Amino acid sequence: MTTPTSGVVGWIGLGNIGGPMAQRLLQAGIRVLGTDLDAEALAAFTNAGGEAANSAREIADQVETVFLSVPNGAVARTVTLGDDGLTQGSRLRRVVDLSTIGASAAESLDRDVATAGRAWIDAPVSGGVAGAVKGTLSVMASGTPTAVEEVAPYLEHFGTVYRVGDRAGQGQVMKLVNNYLSAAALATTSEALVAGVRAGLAPTSMLEVLNASSGRNSATLDKFPRAIVPRLFDLGFSTGLMAKDVGLFTEHARQLGVPLWVGSSIQQIWDHTTHQNGPHADFSSIVQPYERWAGVEVAAQPSTTDTDTDTDTDTDTDTD
């Protein structure tokens, strides 16, 4: 691993993914000056050795490189270009966005940050909370070769860095393609396993067969055995964020003129799950609306209820 360009960086967004990633840098002996609106997230960061800041501008007055891990493009724009944002800082040279904000938002921010005399590096990540903690994320970096090269030593602390393009937005497209396929696999596997359980098959037996056969996918290999069958629902990514990512993918594909017969249905499934389970429910809970409809559970020892199979699908289970 190469030596970082500086011993201090900035960080905005210390949530489920951003917090562990920032701590990876702290563990490597890099000073991190960070901020988050969530007091608990900020406290966890400072307890791990991070230094708290009051604003984005305060960070950008002290460091050249700032990482973002924020929920969406609107937040990324505010913290970067707002009245007290990063581009108002005197020392800032580059912003590295680890978030999933969509290609259009990344391209727009790249233009506006360049106008302010700074560089924008698009570097969304995949691998979940566990990957963030272990440093095994996939980092999908795009931007000018020089800008990506300057921040690569930091990115390598998070996992494997894939340089997917030389302009902002291409990393976003790669991340959205990945998340769309993950979302589709989880939705279709939920339908399939609920149907199997309803027919009297054991979930563990089905997974064993599927994972040795052509139906295996990321949901059968990991998400169902790890979080759904044991009824943990604790993968650390929300239904609301997955619905947002699928929406960004379908929107961008339509802009490109790509037909999305399957994608439109996948979008509806995730929107419905978000409505039924709440936007903060774990995204593995997508199986639950199917279970309620069918009156079964995809569990190690599945239970069949007396619920009519025409269960009212408008009943909202609030898991906020």
C-alpha positions in Angstrom: 0.0 0.0 0.0 1.3 3.4 -0.9 1.8 6.2 1.6 -1.1 8.7 2.0 -0.6 12.2 0.6 -1.3 13.8 4.0 -1.6 12.8 7.6 -5.0 14.6 8.1 -8.3 14.4 6.2 -11.8 15.6 6.7 -15.0 13.5 6.9 -18.7 14.3 6.6 -21.2 11.6 7.4 -20.4 9.1 10.2 -23.3 6.7 9.9 -23.5 3.0 9.5 -21.0 2.9 6.6 -19.2 6.2 7.0 -18.4 5.8 10.7 -16.5 2.5 10.3 -14.7 3.8 7.2 -13.5 6.8 9.0 -12.3 4.6 11.8 -10.3 2.5 9.3 -8.3 5.7 8.6 -7.9 6.4 12.3 -6.6 2.8 12.8 -4.0 3.5 10.1 -2.7 6.5 12.1 -4.3 9.2 9.9 -5.9 12.2 11.7 -9.5 12.6 10.7 -11.5 15.8 11.4 -15.2 15.0 11.0 -18.8 16.0 11.6 -22.3 14.5 11.6 -25.7 15.8 12.6 -26.3 12.7 14.7 -24.8 13.2 18.1 -24.4 9.5 18.8 -22.5 8.9 15.5 -20.2 11.9 16.3 -19.6 10.6 19.8 -18.6 7.1 18.5 -16.2 8.8 16.1 -14.5 10.9 18.7 -14.4 8.0 21.1 -12.4 6.1 18.4 -9.9 9.0 18.2 -11.5 11.3 15.7 -11.6 15.1 16.1 -15.0 16.8 15.9 -15.7 19.9 13.8 -18.7 22.2 13.9 -19.2 22.6 10.1 -18.0 21.6 6.7 -16.3 24.9 6.2 -14.3 24.5 9.4 -13.0 21.2 8.1 -12.2 22.6 4.7 -10.2 25.4 6.4 -7.8 22.8 7.8 -7.5 19.9 5.3 -7.0 19.4 1.6 -9.0 16.2 1.2 -12.6 15.6 2.5 -14.6 12.4 2.3 -18.4 12.4 2.0 -20.7 9.6 3.1 -24.1 11.1 3.0 -27.7 9.9 2.1 -28.3 11.6 -1.2 -27.3 14.2 -3.8 -29.2 17.1 -2.1 -27.2 16.6 1.1 -23.9 16.3 -0.9 -24.6 19.6 -2.7 -25.5 21.4 0.5 -22.4 20.3 2.5 -20.2 21.0 -0.5 -21.5 24.2 -2.1 -23.7 25.7 0.6 -23.1 29.0 2.4 -21.0 27.2 5.1 -19.9 24.4 2.7 -16.6 22.8 1.8 -15.9 25.1 -1.1 -15.9 28.1 1.2 -12.9 26.6 3.0 -9.4 28.0 2.4 -7.4 24.8 2.3 -9.6 22.3 0.5 -8.3 20.9 -2.8 -10.5 17.8 -3.4 -13.8 16.2 -2.4 -14.1 12.4 -2.4 -17.8 11.3 -2.5 -18.3 7.7 -1.2 -22.1 8.1 -1.3 -24.6 6.8 -3.8 -26.1 10.0 -5.3 -26.7 9.1 -9.0 -24.8 10.0 -12.1 -26.6 13.3 -12.9 -25.9 14.6 -9.4 -22.3 13.6 -9.5 -21.8 15.2 -12.9 -23.4 18.4 -11.8 -21.4 18.6 -8.6 -18.2 17.9 -10.5 -18.9 20.9 -12.8 -19.7 23.2 -9.9 -16.8 22.1 -7.7 -14.4 22.5 -10.7 -15.8 26.1 -11.1 -14.8 26.7 -7.5 -11.3 25.5 -8.3 -11.5 22.1 -6.6 -11.6 18.5 -7.8 -14.4 16.0 -7.4 -13.8 12.3 -7.1 -16.7 9.9 -7.5 -16.1 6.7 -5.4 -19.2 4.9 -4.2 -18.7 1.7 -2.2 -20.4 -1.7 -1.9 -20.0 -4.3 0.8 -22.2 -3.2 3.7 -21.4 -2.5 7.3 -19.4 -5.7 7.6 -17.2 -4.7 4.7 -16.8 -1.2 6.0 -15.6 -2.6 9.4 -13.2 -5.2 7.9 -11.9 -3.0 5.1 -13.2 -5.3 2.4 -15.5 -2.9 0.4 -15.5 -2.5 -3.3 -14.6 1.1 -4.1 -15.8 2.2 -7.6 -13.7 5.2 -8.4 -14.0 7.6 -11.3 -12.6 11.1 -12.0 -9.5 12.5 -13.6 -6.6 10.0 -13.4 -4.5 12.5 -11.4 -7.3 13.2 -8.9 -8.0 9.5 -8.4 -4.3 8.7 -8.0 -4.0 11.4 -5.3 -6.6 9.8 -3.1 -6.0 6.1 -3.9 -3.8 5.6 -0.8 -6.7 6.5 1.4 -9.3 4.5 -0.6 -7.1 1.4 -0.3 -7.8 1.4 3.4 -11.5 0.7 2.7 -11.0 -2.3 0.4 -10.4 -3.1 -3.3 -10.3 0.0 -5.5 -11.7 -0.4 -9.0 -11.0 2.6 -11.4 -14.1 2.4 -13.5 -13.8 5.7 -15.5 -12.1 9.0 -16.0 -15.0 11.3 -15.3 -17.4 11.9 -12.5 -20.7 9.9 -12.7 -19.2 6.7 -14.0 -18.6 5.4 -10.5 -22.2 6.1 -9.7 -23.4 4.2 -12.8 -21.3 1.2 -11.7 -22.7 1.3 -8.2 -26.3 1.6 -9.4 -25.9 -1.3 -11.7 -24.6 -3.4 -8.8 -27.3 -2.3 -6.4 -30.0 -2.9 -9.0 -28.9 -6.5 -9.5 -28.7 -6.9 -5.7 -32.2 -5.5 -5.3 -33.6 -7.7 -8.0 -32.0 -10.8 -6.6 -33.4 -10.1 -3.1 -36.9 -9.4 -4.5 -37.1 -12.5 -6.7 -35.5 -14.8 -4.1 -38.1 -13.6 -1.6 -40.9 -14.5 -4.0 -39.4 -17.9 -4.8 -38.6 -19.0 -1.2 -42.0 -17.9 0.1 -43.6 -19.9 -2.6 -41.5 -22.9 -1.7 -42.3 -22.6 2.0 -46.0 -22.3 1.2 -45.6 -25.6 -0.7 -44.1 -27.3 2.3 -40.4 -27.0 1.5 -37.8 -26.1 4.3 -35.9 -22.9 3.6 -32.6 -24.4 4.6 -33.1 -27.3 2.2 -34.1 -24.9 -0.6 -31.0 -22.8 0.0 -28.7 -25.8 0.0 -30.1 -26.9 -3.4 -30.2 -23.4 -4.9 -26.6 -22.7 -3.9 -25.5 -25.9 -5.7 -27.6 -25.1 -8.7 -28.2 -22.5 -11.4 -30.6 -20.4 -9.2 -27.9 -19.3 -6.8 -27.3 -15.5 -6.4 -26.2 -13.0 -3.7 -29.4 -13.4 -1.8 -29.3 -17.2 -1.6 -25.6 -17.3 -0.9 -25.5 -14.6 1.8 -28.5 -12.5 2.7 -31.1 -15.3 3.3 -28.8 -17.6 5.4 -27.2 -14.7 7.3 -30.2 -12.4 8.1 -33.5 -13.7 6.9 -33.8 -17.4 7.8 -32.4 -16.7 11.3 -34.9 -13.7 11.5 -32.2 -11.2 12.3 -32.9 -8.6 9.6 -29.7 -6.8 10.5 -27.6 -6.3 7.3 -27.3 -2.6 8.1 -28.9 -1.1 4.9 -32.4 0.3 4.9 -35.3 -0.3 2.6 -35.6 3.4 1.9 -32.0 3.7 0.7 -32.4 0.6 -1.5 -35.6 2.0 -3.0 -33.7 5.3 -3.6 -30.9 3.5 -5.4 -33.2 1.5 -7.6 -35.0 4.7 -8.5 -31.7 6.4 -9.4 -30.9 3.4 -11.6 -34.2 3.3 -13.4 -34.2 7.1 -13.9 -30.7 7.0 -15.4 -31.5 4.0 -17.7 -34.5 5.8 -19.1 -32.4 8.9 -19.7 -30.1 6.6 -21.7 -33.0 5.1 -23.7 -32.7 1.7 -22.1 -36.0 -0.2 -21.7 -36.7 -1.5 -18.2 -39.5 -4.0 -18.3 -38.1 -5.9 -15.2 -36.7 -2.7 -13.6 -40.1 -1.1 -13.4 -41.5 -4.0 -11.4 -38.4 -4.1 -9.1 -38.9 -0.4 -8.4 -42.6 -1.0 -7.4 -41.6 -3.9 -5.1 -39.1 -1.8 -3.2 -41.4 1.2 -3.0 -44.1 -1.1 -1.6 -41.7 -2.6 0.9 -40.6 0.8 2.1 -44.3 1.8 2.6 -45.1 -1.4 4.4 -42.1 -1.9 6.6 -41.0 1.8 7.0 -38.0 3.4 5.3 -35.6 2.6 8.2 -36.3 -1.1 8.2 -33.5 -3.3 7.2 -33.6 -4.1 3.5 -33.6 -7.8 4.2 -37.2 -7.3 5.5 -38.4 -7.2 1.8 -39.4 -10.9 2.4 -42.0 -9.9 5.1 -44.8 -8.5 2.9 -44.6 -11.7 0.8 -44.8 -13.7 4.1 -47.8 -11.8 5.3 -49.6 -12.4 2.0 -48.8 -16.1 2.0 -49.2 -16.7 5.7 -45.8 -18.3 6.2 -42.3 -17.4 7.4 -39.0 -18.2 5.7 -37.5 -19.3 8.9 -35.3 -22.2 10.1 -38.5 -23.7 11.4 -41.2 -22.1 9.3 -44.5 -21.4 10.8 -47.8 -21.3 8.9 -50.5 -19.0 10.4 -54.2 -19.2 10.0 -54.2 -15.9 8.2 -56.2 -15.9 5.0 -53.9 -15.8 2.0 -55.7 -12.7 0.8 -54.2 -10.7 3.8 -54.8 -7.0 3.5 -51.7 -5.6 1.8 -52.4 -2.1 3.0 -51.6 -2.9 6.6 -48.5 -1.0 7.5 -46.0 -2.5 9.8 -44.1 0.4 11.3 -40.4 -0.5 12.0 -39.1 3.0 12.2 
